[in-house]
Structures are given as C-alpha cells and as structure tokens.
Amino acid sequence: LFGRGGLSPGRSRELKEANTVVKLDKTEHQIIKLLQADGRMSFVDMAEKIGVTEGTVRRKFYRLVDEGIIKIGATSDPFLIGFKTPAIIGLNVETGRVRDVAAELAKLPRIRQLVLTTGIFDIVVIGYFSSNQELAEFVTGDLARIEGITDTNTSVVLEIYKDSFEVGLPDDVEEVARRRSS
C-alpha cells in the first residue's frame, strides 16, 4: 500500500508520533465514511453519492491509500474460518523497551491488532489462534522469546458482539450526539 510514491510506514509513524493530523477535505471525509460502511463500494457509486466525478474519487482514494490514511482489507469472523481461540493478551514490559517489544510483536503472524496503552498493561494484542494449544505455544514460546516482556495476562474471547470499521470521523461528534438525543 505504501509503494505508490506516498508515505513510507516509517514516515506515517513519524506523523502520528508528532500528533500531526492530516488535512482532509469534505470529499475525502465522505469517501472514508462510505468505505467504512461498504469497503467494496465502487468509485462510480461513491462519486454518485458524493456528487463528484469518478476521477475525483479515484484520485482522492489513491491519495488516502498512498499517505497511509486508509488501508483496504477484509475482516472475517475468526470462529467461522477456523480460529477457535481468539485472545486478548495484556503485556507488561521493562521500562524503556516498549517500542522494541512492540516492533518484535508486530512481526508475529497471528496478531491482528497491537496497541500501546496506558493503565494496567503497556501493550495489548488481539490474536487469532486455531486452538488452545496454538495459543499456549504462542504465549509460552513466541512471547517468551521476546526480551523485555515481564508479564502477560491472557483472556480468551468467547463471543464477538461487534467488530466494525464504521467508527466515523472525529468531526462527526455533533452528528453522533444528535442521534443519541433523538
């Protein structure tokens, strides 16, 4: 996704660390919202809904992808595709090693989401595993080999009630408040 002349993953991370917010125009906002609702929507359909040309949508879409603002992918129900043991794993890490540990964790294939957090854990990961045995091997093998992890706390996911890309955009706060009050 980053190979089209846009930002490299490192540059994208630098912008995040500097708390840089990328300026999006109204059309780009609408493209993101439409894709959150239907990631397979065509450029033509988006153009019709937004009221711009298909070329405008295509150009703005590729800017959003190139600059690492959006990524396009598929989500699936882990239980339906054979991952019988999704898990949320909280990790405590030696002071000063959090980013190094996160970089090592990011290389592991079973991790779907990896976040640095405040509170009880330094890092939280969500991983999909085919069985309790695979999860056990991950915790006692893969995680044990990463220097800097001092403690883990694993919770097996029993059911998933929501896994959605439709989170809106920050400037939608007034719209969300209006819907809640009606």
Secondary structure, 3 states (H helix, E strand, C coil): CCCCCCCCHHHHHHHHHCCCCCCCCHHHHHHHHHHHHCCCCCHHHHHHHHCCCHHHHHHHHHHHHHCCCCCCCCCCCCCCCCCCCCEEEEEEECCCCHHHHHHHHCCCCCEEEEEECCCCCCEEEEECCCCHHHHHHHHHHHCCCCCCEEEEEEEECCCCCCCCCCCCCHHHHHHHHHHHHC
